[in-house]
Amino acid sequence: MVGGGQLARMTHQAAIALGQSLRVLSAGPDESAALAAADVRIGAHDDLAALRDLADGATVVTFDHEHVPTEHLRDLVAAGTRVAPGPEALVHAQDKLVLRRALAEAGEPQPAWAEVRSAEDVSAFADAHGWPVVLKTPRGGYDGKGVFVVPDTAAAAELVERHGTLLAEQRVAMVRELSAQVARSPFGQVAVWPVVETVQRDGVCAEVVAPAPGLSDELATAAQELAVRIADRLGVVGMLAVELFRTADGILVNELAMRPHNSGHWTIEGAVTSQFEQHLRAVLDYPLGSTAMTAPVAVMANVLGGAAAAEDWAGPGLDERIHHLMAHWPDVKLHWYGKGQRPGRKLGHVTALGKDPAAVRARAVAAARYLADGVVDPAFAFPTEH
């Protein structure tokens, strides 16, 4: 797996149960997966020599992020390495303009968009679709990075001068954000999980509620069928997360991720087959597992780095918080990534299961907040409904 972050770490945990050995290409020895995996190669994801070394003797090469240069992946394929998802599929998660063109060709629902190279291009787009305009860098963005909401031509001109070609999108009047995840094997077997609601704060996923509360069966099925169509059309092998905008009129495709995704972390405890195990099943061409939920409701809450001093996140300080979290919420499951603290960084997540969406969400959010900043919310600290 290319990348040494928490997605590789949790994939490594799933690999152990399947009797598989996961080799990780990590930028350094202190990355999340490098701290846990036995077979770690240190190198950069854009270094072709490092990628070739990673692939040597491997059954398949896969990813915990999409930032590997497409031409390097084509080189690996030409040398006989099996890459999943392949470069011709993965480029749609790497390049937002490539994705928009493919969705337009397929007639799939998406926001109005245009490729822009100048402030005048942005202004013309705004004349048709209104200000503010959402501008995105075609490649390299994640967790809100590379996404800009611009109110006027002057702000657009500054961004175009800095970044060159950009993707302009109409700012959508969202009801909420959803995610539909599908796994697809090399010969086309697919498996879908319930559609979930994702809650974003400052461009970072903070909470995921499964299944999405109040979503009609008709719209949930439409979202799942959309994800399957995209996976089939693009030839995805492995996990695909389709991030969606729910509007008053239906659903629109926002972005794709061709790997395990934050919106699927709840599946570790909340589904018969987690997204990490399913990704491995798919890329290894095993039969896919059941996606049935293990409880009526599952809620994941991310633990995000804040303004606390670094020493509060290590040693006795962190251990004490984990100790009290387990005592206060014995049913809440903790996943800690072993990463250094900085504001907004995903340091871990918690998952709660139950029957009532509001009560389960309150439990997960309270536990995550306590671990993040030591604050126990008196309204939600000890809910009893499970």
N, C-alpha and C positions, 0 to 999 in steps of 0.2 A: 504494500500500500504506500503510495506516494503521499507524504505528509505525516507529521508526528504529533498532531493535535489530539483533542479529546475524542474525535470521531474514530481515529485509528486506535486509540486506547480501548474504547468500548467494542470496536470490531475485534480486537485482539482477545478480549474476554469471551466473545462469542465463538471465536475460532477454537479456543481451548476445548470447549464442550463438543465441538465437531471433530476433534482429533486432528485439527489442522495447525500449521505453524505459520504465523504471520510475520513476514519480514517488513520492516518499516524503514523508509527513507525519511530521516529527520534532519532538520536544520541544525540541531544541536543536541547534546546528551541530556539536557534538562527539560526537553519538551515532554508533554504529557504522556504520549505513547512510548517515548524512549525510556521513561522511568519504569515502564512495566513490561515491555516486550524483551524477549531474549535475543532476537536477531535484529539488530539495529545498524543501519548504514548511515553514516553522517555525510550529508551533502545537500546541495541546493536542488530544488525542484526544476530549475531551469538549466541545469548542468547536464548535458547529454551523456557525458561519461558516467556521472553518478546514476543516471537513469538506466544506462546499460548494465552497470554493476548490480543495481537492484534487481533487474530482470533476469540476470544470469541464473539459469536453473529453476526459475519460478514457473509454476503452473499458469499463473495469470497475474497481470499487473492491474491494480485498481487504485482508487483515489479517496483521500479524505478532503480534498479541495480541487477546484477546477483550474488552477492557475498554471498548469504545465503547458509550455508552448506546444501548439498543435503540431508544428513541424517535427518536434522531437518525438511525439507519439507516432507520427507516420513513419519515422525512421525505425522505431522499435517494431512496428508491425511489419515493415519491409524486411527486417532482420529475422522474422519468424516468431516474435513474441506475441502471445495473445494478450490483448489489452481490452478491458471491459469496464466501462463502456468504451467503444472504439472512438478514434478521433473524429470520425465523420458524424457521430452522434454527440460527443462531448462538446464540440465546438458550439452547439446551440445553448449550452449552459455557460460557455466561456465568453461568448460574444453576443451582446444583447441585440445588436443590429441583425446578425444572422438569425437569431430567434424570431425577431419581429417579421422578417421577410418570409420565414418558413410558415409562421402562423397565418400570415396574410394569404400565402399561396394555398394553404389548407382550408381557409375560410373559418378559422377558429376565432372565438371572441377575444378581443384585446382592446386596450385603449387606443385612441387615435394617436398616431406617432409619425415622426419624420426624421430622416438623417439631416443634420444641420452642420454647416461648416462656417457660418458667419452669423453675426448679430442680426443681419438682415433676414437670414433664413429663419431665425427664432422669432423675429418680429412678425414675419409672414405667417408662421404657424400660429402665433398668438392671435393674429387677426381672425383666423378661422376658428380657433378653439378657446380663446380667452386667456387672460393672465390670471394667476401665475401659471408658469409653465414648469414642468418637471424636466430637468436635464440630467442625463446619466452618461458616465463614461462607458463606452461599449464593453471594455474589458477591465477586470481587476477589482470591481467593487464588491463589497459584502458588508453585512451588518450596518447598512446605512451609509457606508463609505462610497464615494463616487456618485452620490445622488444629491442633487441640488434643486431646491424650489426657488425659482427666480421671479421677481415681481415685475421686471421691466427690461427694456433693451439694454440699458447700461450694465446691469448685473449680468445679463447674458453675454455681452461683449467681453467682459472680463474672463468669464469661464471659457469661452471659445478660444480666446487668445492663449489661455493657459493650457488647455487640453486638446485643441484642434477639433477633429470631428467628434460630435456628440449625438446622442439619441435624445430627441425631444418627445415628450409624452404629454398628453392632456392630463391635467390633474383631475382625478376621478373623484366624484362624490361618493365615497364609500359608506356602506352601512357597517362593515367590519371586514377583517381579513380572514381567509380560510386557507387550508392546505389539504390537497389530495395527494396521497402517496400510493405509488404502485411499484411492485417489483416485477421484472420481466426476465425470463431465462433466454438463452441463445435460440431455442427453437420456438419461442413465442408464448410459453406459459406465463400467465399473469396472475397476480394476487393483489388485492386492494384492501386497505384498512378503512375504517370509518373516516369521513371527512371531519377535520378538526378546526376549531377556531384558534387563531393565534393573536396574541395581544402584544403589540410592539410599543416600546418606549425608547425614544431617541434613536430610532432605527434598529434597535436590538430586540430580539424576541424575549419577552419577559415571562409569558405564561402561554400554555397550550391546554385547551379544554377538549376532551374527547368523550363522546362525539360532540360536534358543534351544537350548542344549545339552541333549540327552536328552529333548526334547519329542517325544512320539509323533506320527506322521503324523495319526492320528485327532484328537488334541486340537489340533494346529496347524490342521488344516482347519476344525475347529469354531470356533476363534478367528477365522479369516479370514471364515468364513460369518457369524459374529456381527457383525463389523465391516461387512460388506456390507449385512446386514439393517438395521443402524442407519442407515447412510448413505442407503439407499433410503427408509426410513420417515420420516426427518427431512428428506429432500430436500437433502442436502448437495451443494454444488458446490465442488470443490477437494479439499484434503487433509483426512482425518479420522484422528486417532490415537485408538485405543481402549485406554486403560490398564487392565490386567487384574490381578486377584489370582489366582494359581494356588494352589488349596487341595488338600487330600487328596481332595476330591470332584469337582473340576473347575475351572472358571473363573468369576470374578465380575467384572462391570464396576465399575471404580473411578471414572474420570473420562474426559471427552472433551476433545480439542483439535481445533478446526476450522481448521487452518493447518499449515504445516510444523512439525515437532516435534523435540525433542532426540533422541528415540528413532530418528529417521530420518536423522541426520547422516551415518551410515555409508554411506548410499546414494550420496553424491557420488563416492566411489571404488569402492564395493562393489556397485553395481548398474548395469545398462545405462542406466537412467533415474533420475536423482536425484529425491528428493521435491520439490526446489525447481523443477526443470524440469517435473515432473509437475503440480505445483500450477498453474503458469502454463498448461500445456496444457489443464488442466481448466477454469480460469476463463475462458480465451479460447475454449473450445469447440473445441480441436484434438483430433484422435485421440490417445489416450493411448499412452505408450511402454512398451517392455518393462521388466519389473521383475526379470528374471533376474539372479542374482548373478554378478559377475565373478571370484569366487574362492570356494572352498568355505566359508571363514570370513572374516568381517569383524568387527573390534572397534574401537569408538570409545571414547576416554577423554577426559573433560572436563578442562581445565586450570582449576582453581579457585583464586581468590585466597586467600592465606594471611596470615600475620602479618608477612611481609617488608615492609620500608620501601618507600614508593612509588618512591623513586629506583632501587630494584633492579629495577623493572618497566619502566623506560624507558631509552632511549639505549643507551650501551655495555653496561650490565648485561644488558638483555634481548637485545640483538643477539648478545652472546657466548653466551648460553644457546641461542638459536636456531641459531647456527653449530655448536655442539657437538652439539646434538640431531641436526642433519642429518648430521654426520660419524659419530656413533655408530649411528644408525638410518636409513640412507639410503633404506630402503623405506617408512618411516613418513611419512605426509602430514600436514602442519601447516596448520591454519586459525586465524589470529589475528584477533581481532575489533576491535582498536584501542580497547579500553575501559579506563577507569581502574581501578586495583586497589583492591579491598576484600575482606575475608574472606568466602569462600563465593561470590563472584561468578564467573560463567562468563566467563572471559577468552579462551578459545579451545578447540579440541579437536584431537586427533590420531586418525588412523585407520591401522590395520595390517591387512593381508590375508595369508592363508596357508591352510594345510591343517589344522593341529592347533590346536584351540581354546585349550588351555592355553598353548601357546607363543606364539600370536598375541596372546592377552590379556596375557601377561607383557610382551611387547614394547611394546604400546600403553600399558599402565599405567606401565611404567618410563619411557617417553619423556615422558608427561604429568607424572609426578612430578618428573622432572628439570627440566622447564621451569617447574614451579610453585615448587620450593624448592631446586633446584640439587643435590639428592641423587641419586647414582647407586646404585641397589640392586645390590650385587655378585652377587646370585643371579639377576638378570634383565637385567643391563645388555647382555649381548652374546649372546642366544640365536641359534643359527645356523639353526634350522628355519624355513623360509618356507612 
